[in-house]
Amino acid sequence: MDTNKQEKEESKKEEGKAGRQTKAKKKVVHNVPTGIAFVKATFNNTIISIADPVGHIIAWSSAGKSGYKGSRKSSAFAATVAAQDAGRIAVGMGMREIEVNVKGPGAGREPAVRGLLSAGLQVTAIRDTTPVPHNGCRARKRRRV
């Protein structure tokens, strides 16, 4: 009986070692010729997401992801760098044409579009999707600077 237990434990150990070795997943290469870029330009950051026509995100970047911190994140140059970064990834996946949806009041609105152009993408349409209230909720109190 004692030997059977030892054999079972040894076989379990061997199975455990084999179970730990997992195959690395193959990276799925998308070939998407057209897409939609969503630019969210806030006062503190600029976020660029590039999606295929269905809506699945292919590439994204932000001023913070590009290495900028603090007040430099809100600059126009940081938005350009972030857009170029996201654009390069999208071009690497075969994207050529892009529609741009811009949202928000930040400084990185136009520079982000220019960054996508410089990454090698052809911009077919620019749409402003900034939400505008029709006097719905009460606004926040005014900032005193």
HELIX and SHEET records of a PDB file:
HELIX    1   1 ASP A    2  ARG A   20  1                                  19    
HELIX    2   2 GLY A   70  SER A   74  5                                   5    
HELIX    3   3 ALA A   76  GLY A   92  1                                  17    
HELIX    4   4 ARG A  109  SER A  118  1                                  10    
SHEET    1   A 5 ILE A  57  SER A  62  0                                        
SHEET    2   A 5 THR A  46  ALA A  51 -1                                        
SHEET    3   A 5 THR A  34  ALA A  41 -1                                        
SHEET    4   A 5 GLU A  97  LYS A 103  1                                        
SHEET    5   A 5 GLN A 122  ASP A 128  1                                        
END                                                                             
